[in-house]
Amino acid sequence: MDAGEVNVKLTADTSDLTASFAKARQDLNNFANQVKGSSESAGTSLFGVGTAAVMLGGLLEDLAQRALAAGRDLLSFPLNAAIAAGKAAEQFDQLAQRTGIAVDALQGLQVAMAREGLESGSLALGFRTLSGHIVGMAEGTAKSSELFRQLGISEQTVAQGTGALMSAIADRFAGMADGAEKSRFAVELFGRSGLQLIPILNQGSVGLEAAMRKAAEFGLILTKTQQKDLKVFDDSLDDLGSALKGFTAQVGAAFAPSLTSLVHFMTNAVVFAKDVFNLFADAGEKLTIRLGAMAAALSVMAQ
């Protein structure tokens, strides 16, 4: 083998070796990229899992809070319902006593009043005036008798009770044209609240009866037993409030002597602090004056 062949052979071997190293380096780079990609994918996956876990935890916490709130509302609803119903029962009972109108008759008008946006106060004032006319009719008072005569309502109808009388009045109003005469009758029958009650009376007895049936359907008309139970409950709440006020008064009376001594001590401390402050303030003012005089003297001497 001569020198040229050796040179060619070496050159060829070197090229093969170089190519082999290049291929190995490329393989290593490919492997490294695969490992890096796998690591990034794993990291992304772990991050995603962590994010999902945090979101799941927040969702579970929100569900737990909602469940607690629902449980609290479920437990408090009966109490709040009893309190509201007790107050309403007490108001209707007091209204019945003031007007002489039966409780169930007053409760039966709740739907009609709600539809017209009227409050129980208007009903109380109106029925108080009407009950006065009912008594006046029974006693033969000229004013009441003349009023019902003008409306075409007989003494027998008035004697049948509030329900029959209200139906008769409503029928008269339903057949009467709107105007000054209707307003006059409304005011004379129901006082100042009469004008507010005209929309209810304009429905006639059919409208009133339909509204009362709706009130019964909605459970707004209570039985005497229910009314009594709610009144007893409302009175027990009033007693509880009175007992709490009494307890507060007794606790206050027991601690009053000690607290009075404490208040006196604090008052004396404030007065002492004020005196100390004034003392230092006076001293500071005098010191300021003296320093000013000294500065003036030094200035004169310097001249």
PyMOL commands that set and color helices and strands:
alter all, ss='L'
color gray80, all
select helices_A, chain A and resi 3-99+103-108+110-116+120-139+142-151+155-159+162-174+180-201+204-217+224-302
alter helices_A, ss='H'
color red, helices_A
deselect
rebuild
show_as cartoon
